[in-house]
Amino acid sequence: MASRESGSIAAVYAQALFEVARSENVLERVEQELRAVDEMVRQELAFRRFLETPTISLAKKAQVLKEVLSKFQPIVLNFLLLGLQNRRVPNVLPGTIKNYHRLWQQHTGIVELEVRSARQLDESELERLSETMQQKLGRKVALRDSVDAKLLGGFVVSHGDTQWDASVATRLAALIGRMKEAKFTGDLIAKDA
């Protein structure tokens, strides 16, 4: 129940933040700043603990946020301060950022694709893949890439429930499956000359 409630609260926060950002014509900047905050909360354990600790006063948390995020849009800072005041940060923060990102993508017409590859793709490879996927989907795309050594080679592109798999691991598994199902006769075995 609590996670469903926090999910709906996150959606409300995101919608409100999106509307304010749109009215101030700073949608993309807010998107970038929210991603930076999300990364900071996820990667900096000390920062997350600072936000979560109830014995640290709201005034002290507000002071630190104002210092750390001094170059951020005022609406991002105000959103975080409101979340702290309502004891919603950091619990609702990831959901709010995810919902804002979804709203921003809908507004800009960008489709975000997850790309997993056996090795880190270089800029030219990512650019070619991006162009190919834009042609295939007929929309702008944004790629989020990560490395997954289990793929052995190639890559997998995912969007929602759709997946395009060009990995060596999948091809190898299919080949092994076909070989297991194949019926070989003595005539197919090569004889020594």
C-alpha atoms as one frame of an Amber mdcrd trajectory, in Angstrom:
protein
   0.000   0.000   0.000   2.750   2.441   0.933   4.627   1.946  -2.350   1.434
   2.480  -4.379   0.738   5.640  -2.381   4.291   6.929  -2.853   3.985   6.125
  -6.587   0.872   8.248  -6.940   2.448  11.026  -4.863   5.519  10.882  -7.124
   3.271  11.219 -10.189   1.546  14.269  -8.680   4.873  15.900  -7.776   6.229
  15.174 -11.268   3.164  16.606 -13.004   3.289  19.777 -10.910   7.019  20.176
 -11.470   6.584  19.581 -15.198   3.848  22.217 -15.474   5.937  24.821 -13.645
   9.019  23.987 -15.760   6.947  24.257 -18.940   5.498  27.624 -17.903   9.034
  28.894 -17.220  10.370  27.310 -20.437  13.048  25.286 -18.629  11.837  21.716
 -19.239  15.130  20.343 -20.512  17.256  22.064 -17.893  15.025  20.733 -15.115
  15.274  17.264 -16.677  19.080  17.435 -16.587  19.170  18.768 -13.043  16.768
  16.123 -11.761  18.968  13.425 -13.279  21.986  14.967 -11.521  20.134  14.957
  -8.186  19.017  11.367  -8.739  22.580  10.287  -9.457  23.853  12.159  -6.417
  21.298  10.486  -4.131  21.955   7.021  -5.610  25.761   7.223  -5.665  26.586
   9.346  -2.643  25.574   7.304   0.388  26.553  10.108   2.779  24.291  12.562
   0.939  21.379  10.119   0.981  21.844   9.434   4.693  22.001  13.161   5.331
  18.618  13.605   3.620  17.091  10.600   5.409  18.314  11.350   8.937  15.405
  12.692  10.996  17.667  14.199  13.688  19.142  16.689  11.218  16.918  19.737
  11.163  14.992  20.794   8.091  16.771  24.168   8.282  20.207  22.479   8.125
  19.122  20.267   5.212  17.730  23.303   3.380  20.968  25.214   3.948  23.091
  22.360   2.566  20.808  21.865  -0.456  20.942  25.590  -1.243  24.749  25.469
  -1.151  25.153  22.226  -3.116  22.529  23.112  -5.726  23.208  26.850  -5.966
  23.466  26.787  -9.774  20.261  24.758 -10.230  16.927  26.142 -11.331  14.996
  27.610  -8.387  12.048  25.310  -9.129  14.267  22.229  -8.684  15.538  23.526
  -5.360  12.001  24.508  -4.275  10.723  21.059  -5.252  13.399  19.392  -3.103
  12.763  21.748  -0.185   9.021  21.084  -0.390   9.717  17.346  -0.489  11.930
  17.637   2.589   9.355  19.726   4.398   6.666  17.130   3.658   9.073  14.307
   4.596   8.902  12.883   1.055  12.593  13.098   0.100  14.305  10.753  -0.678
  11.471   8.152  -0.694   9.402   9.784  -3.438  12.350  11.334  -5.274  13.193
   8.426  -7.643   9.551   8.012  -8.692   9.124  11.741  -9.208  12.231  11.908
 -11.390  11.125   8.866 -13.400   7.646  10.336 -13.933   9.073  13.743 -14.878
  11.398  12.060 -17.359   8.444  10.203 -18.931   6.476  13.462 -19.228   9.485
  15.221 -20.745   9.964  12.444 -23.309   6.291  12.552 -24.283   6.499  16.317
 -24.663   9.646  16.213 -26.816   8.690  13.096 -28.775  11.889  11.337 -27.735
  11.928   7.579 -27.230  14.493   6.355 -24.721  16.136   3.067 -25.617  18.220
   0.892 -23.329  21.293  -0.505 -25.098  23.299  -3.323 -23.530  26.473  -4.356
 -25.303  29.275  -6.803 -24.652  31.763  -3.932 -24.570  31.533  -0.168 -24.298
  30.346   1.222 -27.637  32.259   4.226 -28.941  30.598   7.469 -30.016  30.472
   6.587 -33.723  28.850   3.210 -32.997  26.277   4.824 -30.714  25.576   7.476
 -33.355  25.034   4.844 -36.093  22.798   2.817 -33.790  20.847   5.940 -32.883
  20.325   6.830 -36.558  19.229   3.268 -37.361  16.725   3.194 -34.500  15.385
   6.653 -35.419  14.720   5.410 -38.960  13.132   2.210 -37.655  10.869   3.989
 -35.145  10.285   7.229 -37.037  11.006   9.253 -33.880  13.956  10.830 -32.106
  15.736   8.432 -29.786  17.950   8.768 -26.742  20.232   5.850 -25.969  21.168
   4.758 -22.468  24.034   2.352 -22.864  25.559  -0.141 -20.466  27.984  -3.039
 -20.697  26.847  -6.638 -20.201  29.718  -9.087 -20.759  27.270 -12.025 -20.743
  26.240 -11.018 -24.271  29.675 -12.215 -25.526  29.426  -9.835 -28.497  26.886
  -7.605 -30.224  24.137  -5.711 -28.417  20.514  -5.727 -27.258  18.243  -2.688
 -27.648  15.152  -2.510 -25.418  12.147  -0.212 -25.238   9.343  -1.232 -22.930
   8.309  -4.766 -23.887  10.064  -4.611 -27.276  13.569  -5.938 -27.692  15.936
  -6.074 -30.667  18.585  -8.696 -29.960  21.787  -8.775 -32.023  23.916 -10.463
 -29.383  26.296 -13.348 -29.904  24.910 -15.072 -26.792  21.418 -15.282 -28.299
  22.703 -16.442 -31.671  24.860 -19.061 -29.978  21.945 -20.301 -27.861  19.778
 -20.584 -30.998  22.504 -22.498 -32.830  22.947 -24.895 -29.902  19.178 -25.426
 -29.811  19.069 -26.225 -33.541  22.010 -28.598 -33.194  20.291 -30.469 -30.336
  17.127 -30.856 -32.412  18.909 -31.876 -35.614  18.850 -35.505 -36.717  22.154
 -36.549 -38.225  22.547 -39.602 -40.424  25.739 -41.451 -41.194  25.745 -40.014
 -44.729  26.412 -36.487 -43.374  29.594 -37.381 -41.537  32.721 -36.462 -43.500
  34.974 -39.391 -44.321  38.732 -39.195 -44.217  40.226 -39.056 -47.697
